[in-house]
Amino acid sequence: MRHSQKSPCGCEITGTGTEENPLRIVFCPLHHNYQGAIAIALVRMEQLKQSIERRNWTETEFQFDRVLRALTKQNQP
């Protein structure tokens, strides 16, 4: 089953339901230039999720910092 959600900006996020590619994002013109940074943030979030599931708290702290850096880097000029 696929689930699609449209953001107010115009980006469309679709849950594909596959393990290999769980999300597909169609970027709006505003965010089109940020797609690489957004993809990195999504990968970092997946790594954070995995470290939480493994209950590896040292790794979780490290991955959390990486997610935070990836998200804040998008807003810098």
Wavefront OBJ file of the C-alpha trace (Angstrom):
o trace
v 0.000 0.000 0.000
v 1.348 3.403 -0.935
v 0.755 6.530 1.044
v 1.294 9.936 -0.496
v 1.468 13.262 1.308
v 1.780 16.693 -0.254
v 3.597 19.373 1.733
v 2.419 22.995 1.783
v 5.490 23.997 -0.247
v 4.590 21.560 -3.037
v 7.007 18.705 -2.299
v 5.315 15.311 -2.451
v 6.426 12.461 -0.210
v 5.347 8.944 -1.112
v 5.827 5.874 1.058
v 6.757 3.169 -1.410
v 6.469 0.319 1.069
v 9.761 -1.245 0.018
v 12.720 -1.847 2.320
v 15.254 -0.667 -0.259
v 13.548 2.653 -0.997
v 11.004 3.431 1.743
v 10.382 7.042 0.681
v 10.219 8.770 -2.657
v 10.283 12.562 -2.661
v 9.262 14.748 -5.590
v 10.749 18.145 -4.827
v 8.980 21.435 -5.410
v 10.892 24.196 -7.263
v 11.765 25.863 -3.944
v 13.477 22.758 -2.512
v 14.819 21.298 -5.758
v 18.333 22.619 -5.083
v 18.312 21.124 -1.573
v 17.545 17.545 -2.579
v 21.099 16.304 -1.944
v 21.157 17.772 1.555
v 17.699 16.364 2.298
v 18.771 12.911 1.108
v 21.800 13.038 3.422
v 19.572 14.027 6.346
v 17.245 11.089 5.600
v 20.175 8.647 5.528
v 21.458 10.044 8.819
v 17.994 9.665 10.354
v 17.839 6.038 9.261
v 21.240 5.400 10.844
v 20.003 7.060 14.046
v 16.920 4.844 14.035
v 19.067 1.729 13.664
v 21.353 2.686 16.548
v 18.310 3.322 18.775
v 16.854 -0.066 17.823
v 20.178 -1.712 18.747
v 20.175 0.256 22.036
v 23.716 1.375 21.357
v 23.599 4.652 23.248
v 27.108 5.822 22.329
v 26.327 5.286 18.649
v 22.901 6.902 19.138
v 24.473 10.064 20.520
v 26.933 10.170 17.617
v 24.183 9.636 15.010
v 21.956 12.240 16.670
v 24.740 14.808 16.322
v 25.124 13.885 12.648
v 21.386 14.314 12.038
v 21.409 17.666 13.784
v 24.380 18.878 11.721
v 22.756 17.680 8.483
v 19.513 19.508 9.284
v 21.084 22.773 10.400
v 23.512 22.822 7.468
v 20.554 23.112 5.057
v 19.616 26.506 6.480
v 23.066 28.036 6.179
v 23.929 30.162 3.109
l 1 2 3 4 5 6 7 8 9 10 11 12 13 14 15 16 17 18 19 20 21 22 23 24 25 26 27 28 29 30 31 32 33 34 35 36 37 38 39 40 41 42 43 44 45 46 47 48 49 50 51 52 53 54 55 56 57 58 59 60 61 62 63 64 65 66 67 68 69 70 71 72 73 74 75 76 77
